[in-house]
Amino acid sequence: MSDEIDDSAAPLIEHLAELRNRVLYSLAAFVVAMIIAYSVWNPIFNFLTRPICHALEQRGQACNLVLIKLQEGFFVAIRISFIGGFALAFPVISYQLWRFVAPGLYKSERNAFLPFLVASPLMFLLGAAFAYYVVLPIAFSFFLGFQQGGVIEGGNELAAIGFQGSVEEYLALTTKFVMAFGICFQLPVLLTLMGKAGLVSSKGLASIRKYAVVLILIVAAVVTPPDMMSQIILFAAIYPLYEISIWLIRRIEKAREAKMRAEGTWVEEDDE
């Protein structure tokens, strides 16, 4: 039958050996990609500093970040090489995962799962780009608004407050934003895959909209720094993805119903 599992059944020891080989290939790809990212960590960091430099330039300030600790620069380079290495090696890692899992799936399951494997990194890149080009400039402009010059007001001199950012803290904040939006943009991929598997339905998701709103607000408060603007932007980006997920699952359900009706296996649900 065309929908059967591949004729590659193997004893447990062979599966473990296959898993070991796939893991080793993935680790090798990650190490090579990490070395490549380490060799260009300076251009990568310069690219990541563009949002803060632009925000400072708008205020007539120089874009200066400092090394608070002696070893801070080294750990920044390692962090960039780790993240960049994983990003570069992800196609190889996902391919090795697919090669290990695919033989155990039916042909219909492979055809259903493969588009989601492709959509996942694309949605992550979309979320990361949204964070970098839209959210970070707004967030940094908000944060820099708390600066003040040394002025005298009512006979009292106010302390000057100026930005002197740590290289490591800036990178941590920026990557937190990028990763948070990239992961949250996986929502339609996850929900649509669950809908394809019959674990959730469009009707069920639509009935819990009010709870979804509360949950998304909680997630926005947790994964973004404590400023209302970033949380509102994250909510405004994620909730439409929830509605898109409902629409996509509804299309899947209609296609499934049409197929089952054509095969004569559709059973009408009792409306109570």
URLINGI-V692392 format. One record per residue. PSI is psi in degrees with one decimal (999 if undefined). Layout:
psi=PSI
psi=PSI
//
This chain:
psi=147.2
psi=-17.2
psi=14.7
psi=162.8
psi=149.7
psi=146.7
psi=60.0
psi=29.7
psi=136.4
psi=153.8
psi=163.9
psi=-41.0
psi=-33.9
psi=-35.9
psi=-40.8
psi=-39.0
psi=-40.1
psi=-43.2
psi=-42.7
psi=-45.0
psi=-42.0
psi=-41.1
psi=-41.8
psi=-41.6
psi=-42.2
psi=-43.7
psi=-40.6
psi=-42.6
psi=-39.3
psi=-43.4
psi=-45.4
psi=-44.6
psi=-35.4
psi=-39.5
psi=-41.2
psi=-44.9
psi=-36.1
psi=-34.3
psi=-17.9
psi=30.8
psi=-31.3
psi=-50.9
psi=-36.0
psi=-44.8
psi=-40.2
psi=-37.8
psi=-40.9
psi=-21.7
psi=-4.1
psi=-43.0
psi=-44.0
psi=-37.2
psi=-39.0
psi=-41.6
psi=-38.8
psi=-38.6
psi=-36.8
psi=-23.6
psi=6.5
psi=25.0
psi=151.1
psi=147.1
psi=91.0
psi=124.6
psi=146.5
psi=157.4
psi=106.7
psi=-41.4
psi=151.6
psi=-40.4
psi=4.3
psi=-41.6
psi=-39.8
psi=-45.2
psi=-30.2
psi=-43.9
psi=-40.0
psi=-43.0
psi=-44.1
psi=-42.7
psi=-33.9
psi=-49.9
psi=-45.7
psi=-37.0
psi=-41.7
psi=-41.1
psi=-43.1
psi=-35.9
psi=-7.4
psi=-41.8
psi=-40.2
psi=-42.7
psi=-45.4
psi=-35.1
psi=-42.1
psi=-38.9
psi=-43.0
psi=-42.4
psi=-29.4
psi=-38.5
psi=-37.0
psi=-41.1
psi=-21.9
psi=5.7
psi=150.5
psi=158.5
psi=-41.4
psi=-35.9
psi=-38.4
psi=-43.6
psi=-30.8
psi=-35.5
psi=-34.4
psi=-43.5
psi=-34.2
psi=-31.8
psi=-32.3
psi=-38.5
psi=-30.5
psi=-53.7
psi=-31.4
psi=-41.9
psi=-35.0
psi=-44.3
psi=-38.3
psi=-45.1
psi=-41.0
psi=-41.4
psi=-38.8
psi=-42.2
psi=-43.7
psi=-45.8
psi=-21.3
psi=-53.0
psi=-47.4
psi=-45.2
psi=-39.6
psi=-43.9
psi=-45.1
psi=-36.1
psi=-38.1
psi=-47.2
psi=-41.8
psi=-15.0
psi=-10.6
psi=2.8
psi=156.0
psi=149.6
psi=166.6
psi=105.5
psi=161.6
psi=124.1
psi=118.4
psi=31.8
psi=-6.2
psi=134.2
psi=126.8
psi=140.5
psi=141.5
psi=132.6
psi=113.9
psi=154.6
psi=127.1
psi=81.4
psi=144.6
psi=137.4
psi=-45.7
psi=-42.7
psi=-37.8
psi=-44.7
psi=-40.9
psi=-42.6
psi=-44.0
psi=-46.8
psi=-31.3
psi=-44.7
psi=-50.7
psi=-45.9
psi=-40.4
psi=-46.9
psi=-37.7
psi=-43.0
psi=-42.5
psi=-28.3
psi=-2.0
psi=-7.1
psi=-51.6
psi=-32.1
psi=-47.1
psi=-48.9
psi=-39.1
psi=-38.3
psi=-40.9
psi=-36.8
psi=-37.8
psi=-35.0
psi=-3.9
psi=13.8
psi=-26.7
psi=161.9
psi=157.8
psi=-37.5
psi=-41.2
psi=-42.5
psi=-38.0
psi=-30.6
psi=-15.6
psi=28.1
psi=-44.6
psi=-34.0
psi=-34.7
psi=-39.2
psi=-46.4
psi=-43.2
psi=-42.5
psi=-39.2
psi=-39.6
psi=-44.7
psi=-41.6
psi=-36.7
psi=-30.0
psi=-44.3
psi=-10.7
psi=155.9
psi=159.8
psi=59.8
psi=137.2
psi=-33.8
psi=-46.0
psi=-39.2
psi=-39.7
psi=-41.7
psi=-43.0
psi=-42.4
psi=-43.8
psi=-24.7
psi=-36.1
psi=-40.5
psi=-42.1
psi=-31.8
psi=-33.0
psi=-43.7
psi=-36.9
psi=-37.3
psi=-42.6
psi=-43.1
psi=-43.6
psi=-42.4
psi=-36.1
psi=-39.0
psi=-40.1
psi=-42.2
psi=-40.3
psi=-40.4
psi=-39.4
psi=-41.0
psi=-43.2
psi=-40.4
psi=-43.6
psi=-34.2
psi=-40.1
psi=-31.5
psi=-8.2
psi=21.4
psi=4.6
psi=135.0
psi=122.4
psi=137.6
psi=143.2
psi=124.1
psi=112.2
psi=999
//
